[in-house]
Amino acid sequence: MAFEQGQWLEELDLLQLGQALRQQARQAGGYGGTSFDVMITIADVLEAEHGWSPEQSEAWLERMGVWEQP
């Protein structure tokens, strides 16, 4: 049970980091190189360690505006 809670908290932390990067990107007019790379890494970790499908992580990146041009 504690391991499962830890996994949920780790996933939540990743999603919160993604949301913070999204807010920064909106203020800056788009994702910079580093923030773009971190968003892709978050999606990769969500797939590899939290059971997300590639479709789920792709949809999340889309909702976060990663593919939008500034």
Secondary structure, 3 states (H helix, E strand, C coil): CHHHHHHHHHHHHHHHHHHHHHHHHHHHCCCCHHHHHHHHHHHHHHHHHHCCCHHHHHHHHHHCCCCCCC
